[in-house]
């Protein structure tokens, strides 16, 4: 596996670029009329959203690699911009409309009957025989007066890895792309309230993204949240939005230095091989293939049910 580190001109941002056999990632399984899979794929792994944005900014200025018009169709993109500098500023600014929309979607999901994960938070319990502390008021009242903490034992993981597949092909409405972010945020909140920790990775996958007949497929990924981090809602809303995907993410595919193809290729739904490549051995929750409330609910119920102890 050939590996390079690509760095921004000012040295402040970097990404790891690997050349991987497409077969190892599950590319090329579906015959397509307009885009063909290639023998190899690039995996672009960004160190963080900031690095992704800085490298994408350089890519957007490379007319020799990329000639997409970011500004001609704000409805399709999902937001109106006049310059790429405005896009860059927006990535680090609270988008009130987007936050409100995702909160609304999240509430719609949480109002439904969803499985409740087994709570593994440490909880205070009272005992008559032993404990770490004594409450003398309870002792005088003849109540159990030893206080201790306990945690429900489970065989499942304490850290839940959530992988979000960003974007979709051109026919997908920008607002529909929001459901993936809303679902991931809802899942993270529910399981963290139950005492689990979450880490979140976002990725895209496309066939025929570059014009290179050998290495035309692209898998890109960026870690959005470490297990010990708090949930940064405004940041997650920005990165999982349609406008981020159709501006920053598009431009970030120039990082390997290849000329991007007309139409930027065809998006491919997550394969088991991609998931294992991005989170080896983690048995992650994959948020992919959802575009509305019904498909989001179905996936939420399937995933949350795995944390219910009968």
LINMO-V250168 format. One record per pair of residues at least 24 apart in sequence whose C-alpha atoms are under 7 Angstrom apart, sorted by the first residue. I is the first residue (numbers start at 0). J is the second residue. D is the distance in Angstrom with one decimal. If there is no record, write none. Layout:
i->I j->J d->D
i->I j->J d->D
This chain:
i->7 j->54 d->5.9
i->12 j->50 d->4.6
i->12 j->53 d->6.5
i->12 j->54 d->6.7
i->13 j->45 d->6.8
i->13 j->46 d->6.7
i->13 j->50 d->6.0
i->14 j->43 d->6.6
i->14 j->44 d->5.5
i->14 j->45 d->4.5
i->14 j->46 d->6.0
i->15 j->43 d->5.9
i->15 j->44 d->5.1
i->15 j->45 d->6.6
i->16 j->41 d->6.6
i->16 j->42 d->5.6
i->16 j->43 d->4.7
i->16 j->44 d->6.4
i->16 j->255 d->6.7
i->17 j->41 d->5.6
i->17 j->42 d->5.0
i->17 j->43 d->6.6
i->18 j->42 d->6.4
i->23 j->272 d->6.4
i->24 j->272 d->4.8
i->24 j->273 d->4.9
i->25 j->270 d->5.8
i->25 j->272 d->5.6
i->25 j->273 d->6.7
i->34 j->206 d->6.7
i->34 j->207 d->5.5
i->34 j->264 d->6.2
i->34 j->265 d->6.5
i->35 j->206 d->6.6
i->35 j->207 d->5.8
i->36 j->206 d->5.3
i->36 j->207 d->5.9
i->36 j->216 d->6.4
i->37 j->212 d->6.2
i->37 j->213 d->5.5
i->37 j->214 d->5.9
i->37 j->215 d->5.6
i->37 j->216 d->6.3
i->38 j->213 d->5.6
i->38 j->214 d->6.5
i->39 j->213 d->5.9
i->39 j->214 d->4.6
i->39 j->216 d->6.7
i->40 j->214 d->5.1
i->40 j->215 d->6.1
i->40 j->216 d->4.4
i->40 j->217 d->5.4
i->41 j->214 d->6.6
i->41 j->216 d->6.2
i->41 j->217 d->4.8
i->41 j->218 d->6.0
i->42 j->217 d->6.0
i->42 j->218 d->4.7
i->42 j->219 d->5.5
i->43 j->218 d->6.3
i->43 j->219 d->4.5
i->43 j->220 d->6.3
i->44 j->219 d->5.8
i->44 j->220 d->5.0
i->44 j->221 d->6.0
i->45 j->220 d->6.3
i->45 j->221 d->5.0
i->46 j->221 d->6.5
i->47 j->221 d->5.8
i->47 j->222 d->6.0
i->47 j->223 d->6.9
i->48 j->221 d->6.7
i->51 j->251 d->6.5
i->52 j->87 d->6.8
i->52 j->247 d->6.3
i->54 j->251 d->6.3
i->54 j->254 d->6.9
i->55 j->247 d->5.7
i->55 j->250 d->4.8
i->55 j->251 d->4.1
i->58 j->250 d->5.4
i->58 j->251 d->6.3
i->58 j->253 d->5.4
i->58 j->254 d->6.8
i->59 j->250 d->5.3
i->64 j->253 d->6.7
i->64 j->257 d->6.4
i->64 j->258 d->4.2
i->64 j->259 d->5.9
i->65 j->258 d->6.5
i->65 j->259 d->5.9
i->69 j->246 d->6.2
i->75 j->172 d->6.7
i->75 j->173 d->6.0
i->76 j->173 d->6.4
i->76 j->241 d->6.2
i->76 j->242 d->4.8
i->76 j->245 d->5.8
i->77 j->173 d->5.3
i->77 j->241 d->5.8
i->77 j->242 d->4.9
i->78 j->242 d->6.0
i->90 j->237 d->6.1
i->93 j->233 d->5.4
i->94 j->233 d->6.9
i->97 j->236 d->6.4
i->98 j->233 d->6.2
i->98 j->236 d->6.1
i->101 j->181 d->5.2
i->104 j->181 d->6.1
i->105 j->181 d->5.5
i->105 j->182 d->6.7
i->105 j->185 d->5.6
i->108 j->296 d->6.4
i->113 j->300 d->5.8
i->114 j->300 d->6.2
i->114 j->303 d->5.7
i->114 j->304 d->5.6
i->115 j->303 d->7.0
i->115 j->307 d->6.5
i->116 j->190 d->6.7
i->116 j->193 d->6.6
i->116 j->303 d->6.3
i->116 j->306 d->4.8
i->116 j->307 d->4.7
i->117 j->193 d->6.8
i->117 j->306 d->6.1
i->117 j->307 d->5.1
i->117 j->308 d->5.8
i->118 j->151 d->6.8
i->118 j->193 d->4.4
i->118 j->194 d->6.2
i->119 j->150 d->5.4
i->119 j->151 d->5.0
i->119 j->193 d->6.0
i->119 j->194 d->5.1
i->120 j->150 d->5.9
i->120 j->193 d->6.2
i->120 j->194 d->4.4
i->121 j->148 d->5.8
i->121 j->149 d->5.2
i->121 j->150 d->4.6
i->122 j->148 d->5.2
i->122 j->149 d->5.4
i->122 j->150 d->6.4
i->123 j->147 d->5.7
i->123 j->148 d->4.4
i->123 j->149 d->6.6
i->124 j->148 d->5.8
i->157 j->195 d->5.2
i->157 j->196 d->6.3
i->158 j->195 d->5.8
i->158 j->196 d->4.7
i->158 j->197 d->5.4
i->158 j->226 d->6.8
i->159 j->196 d->6.2
i->159 j->197 d->4.7
i->159 j->198 d->6.4
i->159 j->283 d->6.6
i->160 j->197 d->5.7
i->160 j->198 d->4.9
i->160 j->199 d->5.9
i->160 j->281 d->6.9
i->160 j->283 d->4.8
i->160 j->284 d->6.1
i->161 j->198 d->6.2
i->161 j->199 d->4.8
i->161 j->200 d->6.3
i->161 j->283 d->5.7
i->161 j->284 d->4.8
i->161 j->285 d->6.0
i->162 j->199 d->5.8
i->162 j->200 d->4.8
i->162 j->201 d->5.7
i->162 j->283 d->6.7
i->162 j->284 d->6.1
i->162 j->285 d->4.8
i->162 j->286 d->6.0
i->163 j->200 d->6.2
i->163 j->201 d->4.7
i->163 j->202 d->6.3
i->163 j->285 d->6.1
i->163 j->286 d->4.8
i->163 j->287 d->6.4
i->164 j->201 d->5.8
i->164 j->202 d->5.0
i->164 j->203 d->5.6
i->164 j->286 d->6.2
i->164 j->287 d->5.3
i->165 j->201 d->6.5
i->165 j->202 d->5.9
i->165 j->203 d->5.5
i->165 j->239 d->6.3
i->165 j->244 d->6.8
i->166 j->241 d->6.6
i->166 j->244 d->5.9
i->167 j->266 d->5.8
i->168 j->265 d->6.4
i->168 j->266 d->5.7
i->173 j->241 d->4.8
i->174 j->241 d->6.9
i->175 j->290 d->5.0
i->175 j->291 d->6.3
i->176 j->240 d->6.6
i->176 j->241 d->5.7
i->176 j->290 d->6.1
i->177 j->239 d->6.6
i->177 j->240 d->5.6
i->177 j->241 d->6.8
i->178 j->289 d->6.7
i->178 j->290 d->5.6
i->178 j->291 d->6.0
i->179 j->286 d->6.2
i->179 j->287 d->7.0
i->179 j->289 d->6.2
i->180 j->236 d->6.6
i->180 j->239 d->5.2
i->182 j->295 d->6.3
i->183 j->286 d->6.8
i->196 j->226 d->5.4
i->196 j->227 d->6.9
i->197 j->226 d->4.9
i->198 j->224 d->5.1
i->198 j->225 d->4.7
i->198 j->226 d->4.5
i->199 j->223 d->5.4
i->199 j->224 d->4.9
i->199 j->225 d->6.8
i->204 j->266 d->5.7
i->204 j->267 d->5.5
i->205 j->264 d->6.1
i->205 j->265 d->5.3
i->205 j->266 d->4.2
i->205 j->267 d->5.3
i->206 j->264 d->5.5
i->206 j->265 d->5.3
i->206 j->266 d->6.4
i->206 j->267 d->6.9
i->207 j->260 d->7.0
i->207 j->264 d->4.5
i->207 j->265 d->6.6
i->208 j->259 d->5.9
i->208 j->260 d->5.6
i->208 j->263 d->4.7
i->208 j->264 d->4.1
i->209 j->257 d->6.2
i->209 j->258 d->5.7
i->209 j->259 d->4.1
i->209 j->260 d->4.9
i->210 j->258 d->5.8
i->210 j->259 d->5.8
i->210 j->260 d->5.0
